[in-house]
Amino acid sequence: MKKAIAALAIIAALIAAILMFSSRFKVTEHIYVEWNGERVGIRGEGSAGLKWTIDRGFLSMTANETVGKSLKIHLSGECANGQFELTAAKRTFVLLEGLKLLNPTDAALVLKGTKPTYLNLADNTENTLGDAGIEAAGDLTIGGDGSLTIVAQGTGHKGINIDGNLKIKDDPTITITTSGQPEHMQVLPQSVWLGKGPGLPRNLAEGDTLPPPPPGYQRYDFSGTAKAIKAQGTILIEGGTITLSTCTPGAEGLESKRDIIINGGILNVEAYDDAINALMTMTVNGGIVNAVSSHNDGIDINGGQLKPWATSIPKNFDSQRAKELEGQPTYYQTGGSVTARTTAGFPEEGLDTDNAPISHTGGELRINN
């Protein structure tokens, strides 16, 4: 009898230890956040490492190293003046499950942690963000089968602004419209048309000149423009239906300070400035791409070259890689369908690669200048 009691005691101790271990080191923690106007309700399996502050509709949440490896934060409800700010020490999943979150003066979703964030648009849900949409300090993946609409109207406000890489997968419907004026706009003198300074086109040498600009043509120096999507890292699109629209000076549609890779999905971009712009290269392996600009290039690939009128160097600029790209193709297409068009006329182009070669081995490519 004593042996049986002792055995039961050992088993009980083991069960208690397992429960303690599993509660301390949770694989997944679910937090549910719901806005009802400026009231914010929170429930779920929180731990001591998850803290938050609420100021009316503004929720700031911090998850330190002790929080489970797969923190899942579910966001829903409606608020006309609020914000969700998250700083996470590990990768995090944010699920939009019928959220309408507006912030008249700033981004609605601010992801301050440098670890990857996975933003899932729950199936059969409609989600709306504004006035600026999403700001992320690290890599961001957007997936799911729901919809996301971002309408940005403020000065310099962007739909999605990311310091890391952006990936879009599954079959989300993403619609972004911006109409804000740039924070700064300066007319550049006509002398910048001369081929002098850094970032010369590949077929020019120091002191060579470009053709004279057409009558009334003028270059501008912009900063803080209302772009639809801007990423300091690479943009990878694997699926979904993405519609981007901008209508104010300097506002590009889809911009990467590194590379753009499109493997699938449908991408429709109508922009005031470049509809699609990549600092390094663009590769299309599949999908449908329609890029139309009203005042600049439909697709502009710099191949690592800084423009002669560039006033700053992008913080992710890789000078070594730019040298490796010298003389190599900067636009690659192996499949899919691409239409690149400008309605601005000369000197803008449907597809501008700064005189670098184009590698087109498959798919349809239509260029309309």
C-alpha positions in Angstrom: 0.0 0.0 0.0 2.8 2.4 0.9 4.5 1.6 -2.4 1.3 2.4 -4.3 0.9 5.7 -2.4 4.5 6.6 -3.1 4.1 5.8 -6.8 0.9 8.0 -7.0 2.8 10.8 -5.3 5.6 10.6 -7.8 3.1 10.6 -10.7 1.3 13.6 -9.2 4.6 15.4 -8.9 5.5 14.7 -12.5 2.1 15.9 -13.7 2.5 19.1 -11.7 6.0 19.6 -13.1 4.8 19.1 -16.7 1.9 21.5 -16.2 4.3 24.1 -14.7 6.7 23.7 -17.6 4.1 23.9 -20.3 2.5 27.0 -18.7 5.8 28.7 -18.4 6.9 27.9 -21.9 3.8 28.1 -24.0 4.1 27.3 -27.6 1.2 29.6 -28.6 -0.5 32.4 -26.7 -3.7 33.9 -28.0 -4.8 37.5 -27.2 -8.1 38.8 -28.4 -8.5 42.6 -28.8 -11.8 44.2 -29.8 -12.5 47.9 -30.3 -15.9 49.3 -29.6 -15.4 52.9 -30.4 -12.7 54.2 -28.1 -13.3 51.3 -25.7 -10.8 48.5 -26.0 -11.5 45.0 -24.6 -8.7 42.4 -24.2 -9.0 38.8 -23.2 -6.9 35.6 -23.7 -4.0 33.6 -22.4 -1.7 36.5 -21.5 1.6 35.9 -19.5 3.7 38.2 -17.3 5.9 39.0 -20.3 2.9 40.6 -22.2 2.1 44.1 -21.1 -0.1 46.8 -22.5 -1.4 50.4 -22.0 -4.7 51.8 -23.2 -5.4 55.5 -23.8 -9.0 55.5 -25.2 -8.7 53.9 -28.6 -4.9 53.7 -28.6 -3.4 50.4 -27.5 0.3 49.9 -27.0 1.4 46.3 -26.4 4.8 44.9 -25.5 5.8 41.2 -25.6 9.3 40.4 -24.2 11.5 37.3 -24.5 9.5 35.3 -22.0 6.3 35.3 -24.2 5.6 32.1 -26.2 7.4 31.7 -29.6 4.1 32.1 -31.5 2.2 34.9 -30.0 -1.1 35.4 -31.8 -3.0 38.6 -31.5 -6.5 38.7 -32.9 -7.8 42.2 -33.8 -11.5 43.1 -34.5 -14.0 45.8 -33.9 -14.3 49.4 -35.0 -12.7 52.7 -33.9 -12.6 56.1 -35.6 -9.7 57.4 -33.6 -7.2 54.8 -32.4 -4.1 52.8 -33.0 -2.5 49.4 -32.4 1.2 49.6 -31.5 3.2 46.4 -31.0 6.7 45.8 -29.8 7.6 42.1 -29.8 10.9 40.5 -29.0 10.0 37.4 -31.0 8.1 36.6 -34.2 4.4 37.5 -33.9 1.2 36.7 -35.6 -1.4 39.5 -35.9 -4.8 38.4 -37.2 -7.3 40.9 -38.6 -10.7 39.5 -38.1 -13.1 42.2 -39.1 -11.2 45.3 -38.0 -11.9 48.9 -38.9 -9.2 51.0 -37.2 -8.7 54.7 -38.2 -6.2 57.2 -37.0 -6.6 60.6 -38.6 -3.0 61.7 -37.9 -0.8 58.6 -38.0 -0.5 54.9 -39.0 -3.3 52.6 -37.7 -0.9 49.6 -37.2 2.6 50.3 -35.9 4.8 47.2 -35.6 7.9 48.4 -33.8 9.7 45.1 -33.2 12.5 44.1 -35.6 11.5 40.4 -35.5 9.2 39.1 -38.3 5.5 39.8 -38.1 2.9 37.7 -39.9 -0.3 39.6 -40.7 -3.2 37.3 -41.5 -6.4 38.5 -43.1 -9.0 36.1 -41.8 -11.1 34.3 -44.3 -14.3 36.2 -45.3 -13.5 39.3 -43.3 -13.2 42.9 -44.5 -10.6 45.0 -42.8 -10.0 48.8 -43.1 -7.0 50.9 -41.9 -6.3 54.6 -42.2 -5.3 57.4 -42.4 -1.8 55.9 -42.9 -2.0 52.1 -42.8 0.9 50.0 -41.6 4.4 50.9 -40.4 6.8 48.0 -39.7 10.4 48.1 -38.4 11.1 44.4 -39.4 10.0 41.9 -42.0 6.3 41.7 -42.7 4.3 38.8 -44.3 0.7 39.4 -45.3 -1.5 36.4 -46.0 -4.9 34.8 -45.7 -8.0 35.1 -47.8 -9.7 38.1 -46.4 -9.5 41.7 -47.6 -7.6 44.8 -46.5 -8.5 48.4 -47.6 -6.2 51.3 -46.8 -7.2 54.9 -47.6 -4.4 57.4 -46.8 -5.2 61.1 -47.3 -2.7 62.9 -45.0 0.5 64.7 -46.1 3.2 62.1 -46.8 1.0 59.3 -45.5 1.7 55.9 -47.0 -0.4 52.8 -47.2 2.3 50.3 -46.1 5.8 51.5 -45.0 8.3 48.8 -44.1 12.0 49.0 -43.0 12.4 45.2 -43.8 11.2 42.8 -46.4 7.6 42.5 -47.5 6.0 39.2 -48.6 2.4 38.8 -49.8 1.1 35.2 -50.1 -2.1 33.1 -50.2 -5.0 35.0 -51.8 -5.7 38.3 -49.9 -7.4 41.2 -51.6 -5.4 44.4 -50.8 -6.6 47.8 -52.0 -4.6 50.9 -51.2 -5.3 54.5 -52.2 -3.3 57.5 -51.3 -4.0 61.2 -52.0 -1.7 63.2 -49.6 0.7 65.8 -50.8 4.4 65.3 -50.3 6.0 66.7 -47.2 8.6 68.5 -49.3 8.7 69.3 -53.0 11.5 71.4 -54.7 12.0 72.3 -58.3 15.4 71.2 -59.5 17.4 73.5 -61.9 17.7 72.4 -65.5 21.4 71.8 -64.9 20.5 68.4 -63.3 19.6 67.3 -66.8 23.4 67.2 -67.5 25.0 63.8 -67.1 27.3 64.9 -64.2 27.6 63.5 -60.7 26.9 60.1 -59.1 24.6 57.6 -60.7 25.3 58.2 -64.3 23.4 56.0 -66.8 25.7 53.1 -67.9 26.3 54.4 -71.4 27.5 57.9 -70.2 30.8 59.0 -68.7 31.6 62.0 -66.5 31.0 65.2 -68.5 28.8 63.6 -71.1 25.4 65.2 -71.6 21.9 63.8 -72.0 19.6 65.1 -74.7 18.1 68.4 -73.9 14.8 68.2 -71.9 11.6 68.7 -73.8 9.9 72.1 -73.5 8.3 72.6 -70.1 9.9 69.4 -68.7 11.2 69.7 -65.1 12.7 67.5 -62.5 11.6 67.7 -58.9 13.2 66.8 -55.5 10.6 65.1 -53.3 10.6 63.8 -49.8 7.8 62.3 -47.7 5.6 61.4 -50.6 2.3 59.5 -50.3 3.4 56.1 -51.8 1.1 53.2 -51.7 3.7 50.6 -50.6 7.3 51.3 -49.8 9.8 48.7 -48.5 13.5 49.2 -47.6 14.0 45.5 -48.3 12.8 43.1 -51.0 9.2 42.8 -52.0 8.0 39.3 -52.9 4.5 38.7 -54.2 3.2 35.2 -54.5 -0.5 35.6 -54.7 -3.5 37.8 -54.0 -5.2 40.6 -55.8 -3.4 43.9 -55.1 -4.7 47.2 -56.3 -2.7 50.4 -55.7 -3.6 54.0 -56.6 -1.7 57.3 -56.0 -2.5 60.7 -57.5 -0.2 63.3 -56.0 3.4 64.5 -57.0 6.2 62.0 -56.3 3.7 59.3 -55.2 4.9 55.9 -56.5 2.7 52.8 -56.4 5.0 49.9 -55.4 8.6 50.8 -54.4 11.4 48.6 -53.1 14.9 49.9 -52.2 16.2 46.5 -53.1 14.4 43.9 -55.4 10.9 43.1 -56.5 10.0 39.5 -57.2 6.5 38.5 -58.5 5.7 34.8 -58.7 1.9 35.0 -58.8 -1.2 37.0 -58.1 -2.7 40.0 -59.8 -1.1 43.4 -59.4 -2.8 46.5 -60.7 -1.0 49.9 -60.1 -2.0 53.3 -61.3 0.3 56.0 -59.9 1.2 59.6 -60.4 5.0 58.8 -60.3 6.6 55.5 -61.1 3.9 52.8 -60.9 6.6 50.2 -59.9 10.1 51.1 -58.8 13.0 48.8 -57.7 16.4 50.2 -56.8 18.2 46.9 -57.7 16.2 44.4 -59.9 12.7 43.2 -60.8 11.9 39.6 -61.6 8.6 38.3 -62.9 8.0 34.5 -62.9 4.2 34.5 -62.9 1.1 36.4 -62.2 -0.5 39.4 -63.9 1.0 42.9 -63.6 -0.5 46.1 -65.0 1.6 49.2 -64.2 0.5 52.6 -65.4 2.0 56.0 -64.6 0.5 59.4 -65.4 3.7 61.5 -64.9 6.7 59.1 -64.9 7.7 55.5 -65.8 5.3 52.6 -65.7 8.1 50.4 -64.4 11.5 51.9 -63.3 14.4 49.6 -62.4 17.5 51.4 -61.4 19.9 48.4 -61.2 21.6 49.9 -58.1 22.3 53.2 -59.9 21.5 56.4 -58.1 19.9 59.0 -60.3 22.0 62.1 -61.2 19.5 64.2 -59.3 19.5 62.0 -56.2 19.9 64.0 -53.0 20.3 61.1 -50.6 21.4 57.5 -50.5 18.8 54.9 -49.4 19.7 53.4 -46.0 19.7 49.9 -47.5 21.8 50.8 -50.5 24.3 48.0 -51.3 27.1 49.6 -53.2 28.9 46.3 -53.7 25.9 44.7 -55.2 25.3 47.7 -57.4 28.8 47.2 -58.8 28.0 43.5 -59.4 24.9 44.5 -61.4 26.9 46.8 -63.7 26.2 45.8 -67.2 23.8 43.0 -66.2 20.1 42.7 -66.8 18.0 44.4 -64.1 14.6 43.3 -65.4 14.0 39.5 -65.7 10.9 37.8 -66.9 10.4 34.1 -67.2 6.6 33.9 -67.1 3.4 35.8 -66.3 1.9 38.8 -68.1 3.2 42.3 -67.7 1.9 45.6 -69.1 4.0 48.7 -68.5 2.7 52.0 -69.6 3.2 55.7 -69.2 0.8 58.4 -70.3 3.4 61.2 -69.7 5.2 61.0 -73.0 8.9 61.5 -73.6 11.3 61.2 -71.8 9.3 58.9 -69.6 9.0 55.2 -70.5 6.7 52.3 -70.0 9.7 50.2 -68.9 12.9 52.1 -67.9 16.0 50.1 -67.0 18.5 53.0 -67.3 19.9 51.4 -70.5 20.6 48.1 -68.7 19.8 44.9 -70.7 16.4 43.1 -70.3 16.2 39.4 -69.9 12.9 38.2 -71.3 12.7 34.4 -71.6 9.0 33.7 -71.1 5.6 35.2 -70.5 4.0 38.3 -72.1 5.6 41.8 -72.0 3.8 44.8 -73.4 5.4 48.2 -73.2 3.5 51.3 -74.2 5.3 54.6 -74.1 
